[in-house]
Amino acid sequence: MRSPSRQRLGALLVVLAVIVVVGPLAVSAATTPTASAADNDSTRGATLVGMQSEGAVTQYDANGDEVWTESGENVDYFDVTKLDNGTVLAGFIVEGEQSCGEYEAPCSRTGYRLIEPTPEPHVVNEWSFPVSTKLNSEVHDANILPSGEVIMTDMDAERVFTIAPNGTTTWQWNASNFYDAPPDATQTDWLHINDVDPIGGDRYMVSVRNANQLLVIERGEGVVDVINEDTERGNDQNCKANNGLADYSNDSGGDVRCGDPEIMNHQHNPQYLGSGAILVADSENDRVVELHERNGSWEVAWGVDSANGVRFDWPRDADRLPNGNTLITDSRNNRVVEVTPEGETVWHTDTGIWPYEAERLPYNELLNDDRLPRMNGTGDTPTTSGESLPLLGQAHAGLSYVVSLPVWFQPWHIGALALGVIFALVGGVLVWSGRRR
């Protein structure tokens, strides 16, 4: 015997499922502003982009069109720099390697590659070392120093080190000299050191992502300055999240070195503008900020959190250009944009999945350079975004690494899709069972 009431309820749930799924997606897609056309300024240089998920290094012209791309299988690219001889220096990690040292083959190897763009883009040289796992063990940044050495970050062992042209290690700083270290740094994403830049003399600025801090390290001296220093004991949950920092030695009552997440929250690729000013991609706060030092403390003096009406989603690089604009790599929105001090978008290009870092040529990333304008502190200072839907946020992040999501697709859309699936399944069961009664 049929059960009309079950069938009606089931049909209603199926209809509701369609509304819950289609409605929010349609409204979001229709109301999101479209990207404006690139400003065809003939004086604008090319833009070099390192892309993580798609494993590519791509150069775009002044109009945002692709000029050349070097890509490979099972490889991720990160920081990119065009050298004076025309080759490109790029941090990378690759899976499936057979030369694994102490690790079982196949393994991952990470380090830097030199890419020659002409006549066809190809890798001409590399220096790398084996790591036990690809995830969170990468060399994100590599730079050539005036001495000819290459300075790199090592997220596997959480260190900064230099190698000579013959590949021998000439200096290193271990984070365990400053932070409370786990028994084996290679077995956990402890600090996620993701950037190192020479800022003058033998000093380097280092981004310690999981501590919300930037360190100034002097060769032979160690840490000489901390940007976003820990000033409040016990307020450390932001840095302890996701298996980050911990009081491994159990000698500080659980306290760890953790910078204020309202200033920087798991940042990437800071740019040293000169004494007392730093531009940084404030990634987990979904914004780019310029920090100024005032009376011994650092505070947000300027910032921007959107372009073309679309809010940034995990920006991981920001470079101040000599014209006063800022070049921003908006990773989960798969784009690179150039914005004015007022936040107006004057140039953009759509990239592959998860661009990591972009350089405007011929400048690359200028550091401590007199040509770099600073903001006067009267511009926009966007507030932190926070994370109100952590599980959906993690699901959105994982999905964005695999497929290119439209900029309007937000974490809460995943919740709507899940709810729609539940309504459809329950409704389908009720319709089916009602017909069988």
Solvent accessible surface area in square Angstrom, and as a share of the most:
residue,aa,sasa,rsa
1,M,198,0.88
2,R,152,0.55
3,S,19,0.12
4,P,78,0.49
5,S,68,0.44
6,R,83,0.30
7,Q,40,0.18
8,R,159,0.58
9,L,89,0.45
10,G,0,0.00
11,A,49,0.38
12,L,112,0.56
13,L,29,0.14
14,V,55,0.32
15,V,83,0.47
16,L,67,0.33
17,A,6,0.04
18,V,85,0.49
19,I,103,0.52
20,V,27,0.16
21,V,33,0.19
22,V,84,0.48
23,G,28,0.27
24,P,33,0.21
25,L,42,0.21
26,A,53,0.41
27,V,93,0.54
28,S,18,0.12
29,A,44,0.34
30,A,87,0.67
31,T,98,0.57
32,T,31,0.18
33,P,68,0.42
34,T,123,0.72
35,A,57,0.44
36,S,56,0.36
37,A,97,0.75
38,A,20,0.16
39,D,67,0.35
40,N,112,0.57
41,D,53,0.28
42,S,110,0.71
43,T,119,0.69
44,R,27,0.10
45,G,23,0.22
46,A,21,0.16
47,T,0,0.00
48,L,0,0.00
49,V,0,0.00
50,G,0,0.00
51,M,7,0.03
52,Q,18,0.08
53,S,29,0.19
54,E,84,0.38
55,G,1,0.01
56,A,5,0.04
57,V,0,0.00
58,T,2,0.01
59,Q,22,0.10
60,Y,13,0.05
61,D,45,0.23
62,A,23,0.18
63,N,71,0.36
64,G,13,0.12
65,D,82,0.42
66,E,111,0.50
67,V,83,0.48
68,W,29,0.10
69,T,46,0.27
70,E,19,0.09
71,S,67,0.44
72,G,38,0.36
73,E,151,0.68
74,N,88,0.45
75,V,6,0.04
76,D,6,0.03
77,Y,0,0.00
78,F,0,0.00
79,D,7,0.04
80,V,0,0.00
81,T,25,0.15
82,K,51,0.22
83,L,38,0.19
84,D,159,0.82
85,N,116,0.59
86,G,25,0.24
87,T,15,0.09
88,V,0,0.00
89,L,2,0.01
90,A,0,0.00
91,G,0,0.00
92,F,0,0.00
93,I,0,0.00
94,V,11,0.07
95,E,74,0.33
96,G,44,0.42
97,E,53,0.24
98,Q,133,0.59
99,S,75,0.48
100,C,7,0.04
101,G,72,0.69
102,E,152,0.68
103,Y,59,0.22
104,E,153,0.69
105,A,45,0.35
106,P,93,0.58
107,C,12,0.07
108,S,5,0.04
109,R,42,0.16
110,T,0,0.00
111,G,0,0.00
112,Y,26,0.10
113,R,33,0.12
114,L,36,0.18
115,I,0,0.00
116,E,40,0.18
117,P,13,0.08
118,T,88,0.51
119,P,125,0.79
120,E,125,0.56
121,P,33,0.21
122,H,75,0.34
123,V,53,0.31
124,V,75,0.43
125,N,85,0.44
126,E,67,0.30
127,W,62,0.22
128,S,16,0.10
129,F,34,0.14
130,P,33,0.21
131,V,0,0.00
132,S,49,0.32
133,T,63,0.37
134,K,40,0.17
135,L,134,0.67
136,N,44,0.22
137,S,3,0.02
138,E,10,0.04
139,V,0,0.00
140,H,4,0.02
141,D,1,0.01
142,A,2,0.01
143,N,26,0.13
144,I,77,0.39
145,L,13,0.06
146,P,140,0.88
147,S,79,0.51
148,G,32,0.31
149,E,20,0.09
150,V,11,0.06
151,I,0,0.00
152,M,0,0.00
153,T,0,0.00
154,D,2,0.01
155,M,1,0.01
156,D,11,0.06
157,A,41,0.32
158,E,1,0.00
159,R,42,0.15
160,V,1,0.00
161,F,1,0.00
162,T,0,0.00
163,I,2,0.01
164,A,21,0.16
165,P,117,0.74
166,N,118,0.60
167,G,22,0.21
168,T,74,0.43
169,T,74,0.43
170,T,67,0.39
171,W,41,0.14
172,Q,76,0.34
173,W,13,0.05
174,N,49,0.25
175,A,0,0.00
176,S,62,0.40
177,N,112,0.57
178,F,43,0.18
179,Y,8,0.03
180,D,51,0.26
181,A,33,0.26
182,P,13,0.08
183,P,139,0.87
184,D,64,0.33
185,A,19,0.14
186,T,32,0.19
187,Q,127,0.56
188,T,41,0.24
189,D,26,0.13
190,W,3,0.01
191,L,0,0.00
192,H,8,0.04
193,I,0,0.00
194,N,0,0.00
195,D,1,0.01
196,V,0,0.00
197,D,3,0.02
198,P,37,0.24
199,I,17,0.09
200,G,43,0.41
201,G,78,0.75
202,D,81,0.42
203,R,101,0.37
204,Y,5,0.02
205,M,1,0.00
206,V,0,0.00
207,S,0,0.00
208,V,0,0.00
209,R,40,0.15
210,N,6,0.03
211,A,0,0.00
212,N,0,0.00
213,Q,2,0.01
214,L,0,0.00
215,L,0,0.00
216,V,10,0.06
217,I,1,0.00
218,E,44,0.20
219,R,60,0.22
220,G,73,0.71
221,E,126,0.56
222,G,17,0.17
223,V,39,0.23
224,V,61,0.35
225,D,61,0.32
226,V,19,0.11
227,I,2,0.01
228,N,12,0.06
229,E,101,0.46
230,D,39,0.20
231,T,128,0.75
232,E,105,0.47
233,R,169,0.62
234,G,54,0.52
235,N,88,0.45
236,D,2,0.01
237,Q,131,0.58
238,N,46,0.24
239,C,0,0.00
240,K,64,0.27
241,A,49,0.38
242,N,123,0.63
243,N,122,0.62
244,G,3,0.03
245,L,7,0.03
246,A,34,0.27
247,D,23,0.12
248,Y,77,0.29
249,S,62,0.40
250,N,125,0.64
251,D,110,0.57
252,S,40,0.26
253,G,77,0.74
254,G,26,0.25
255,D,29,0.15
256,V,12,0.07
257,R,101,0.37
258,C,5,0.03
259,G,0,0.00
260,D,64,0.33
261,P,32,0.20
262,E,102,0.46
263,I,27,0.14
264,M,0,0.00
265,N,18,0.09
266,H,22,0.10
267,Q,0,0.00
268,H,1,0.01
269,N,4,0.02
270,P,0,0.00
271,Q,0,0.00
272,Y,33,0.13
273,L,6,0.03
274,G,3,0.03
275,S,90,0.58
276,G,18,0.17
277,A,0,0.00
278,I,1,0.01
279,L,0,0.00
280,V,0,0.00
281,A,0,0.00
282,D,0,0.00
283,S,0,0.00
284,E,71,0.32
285,N,2,0.01
286,D,29,0.15
287,R,6,0.02
288,V,0,0.00
289,V,0,0.00
290,E,0,0.00
291,L,0,0.00
292,H,21,0.09
293,E,76,0.34
294,R,96,0.35
295,N,164,0.84
296,G,67,0.65
297,S,63,0.41
298,W,31,0.11
299,E,69,0.31
300,V,31,0.18
301,A,3,0.02
302,W,4,0.01
303,G,1,0.01
304,V,11,0.06
305,D,29,0.15
306,S,36,0.23
307,A,2,0.02
308,N,32,0.17
309,G,59,0.57
310,V,13,0.08
311,R,98,0.36
312,F,3,0.01
313,D,21,0.11
314,W,21,0.07
315,P,0,0.00
316,R,4,0.01
317,D,2,0.01
318,A,0,0.00
319,D,2,0.01
320,R,2,0.01
321,L,5,0.03
322,P,37,0.23
323,N,102,0.52
324,G,6,0.06
325,N,17,0.09
326,T,2,0.01
327,L,2,0.01
328,I,0,0.00
329,T,1,0.00
330,D,0,0.00
331,S,0,0.00
332,R,43,0.16
333,N,11,0.06
334,N,11,0.06
335,R,13,0.05
336,V,0,0.00
337,V,0,0.00
338,E,0,0.00
339,V,0,0.00
340,T,20,0.12
341,P,44,0.28
342,E,150,0.67
343,G,23,0.22
344,E,112,0.50
345,T,20,0.12
346,V,30,0.17
347,W,2,0.01
348,H,28,0.12
349,T,5,0.03
350,D,99,0.51
351,T,22,0.13
352,G,15,0.14
353,I,20,0.10
354,W,24,0.08
355,P,0,0.00
356,Y,0,0.00
357,E,1,0.01
358,A,1,0.01
359,E,4,0.02
360,R,7,0.03
361,L,17,0.08
362,P,111,0.70
363,Y,77,0.29
364,N,29,0.15
365,E,31,0.14
366,L,21,0.10
367,L,43,0.22
368,N,78,0.40
369,D,35,0.18
370,D,151,0.78
371,R,130,0.47
372,L,11,0.06
373,P,48,0.30
374,R,109,0.40
375,M,19,0.08
376,N,120,0.61
377,G,27,0.26
378,T,113,0.66
379,G,37,0.36
380,D,87,0.45
381,T,65,0.38
382,P,13,0.08
383,T,113,0.66
384,T,36,0.21
385,S,45,0.29
386,G,51,0.49
387,E,108,0.49
388,S,102,0.66
389,L,73,0.36
390,P,73,0.46
391,L,138,0.69
392,L,46,0.23
393,G,11,0.10
394,Q,108,0.48
395,A,48,0.37
396,H,7,0.03
397,A,15,0.12
398,G,41,0.40
399,L,71,0.35
400,S,2,0.01
401,Y,71,0.27
402,V,106,0.61
403,V,65,0.37
404,S,75,0.48
405,L,21,0.10
406,P,58,0.36
407,V,44,0.25
408,W,59,0.21
409,F,18,0.08
410,Q,61,0.27
411,P,30,0.19
412,W,113,0.40
413,H,1,0.01
414,I,30,0.15
415,G,22,0.21
416,A,16,0.12
417,L,60,0.30
418,A,51,0.39
419,L,79,0.39
420,G,2,0.02
421,V,84,0.48
422,I,96,0.49
423,F,46,0.19
424,A,40,0.31
425,L,117,0.58
426,V,70,0.40
427,G,0,0.00
428,G,35,0.34
429,V,93,0.54
430,L,29,0.15
431,V,31,0.18
432,W,156,0.55
433,S,22,0.14
434,G,0,0.00
435,R,147,0.53
436,R,166,0.60
437,R,131,0.48
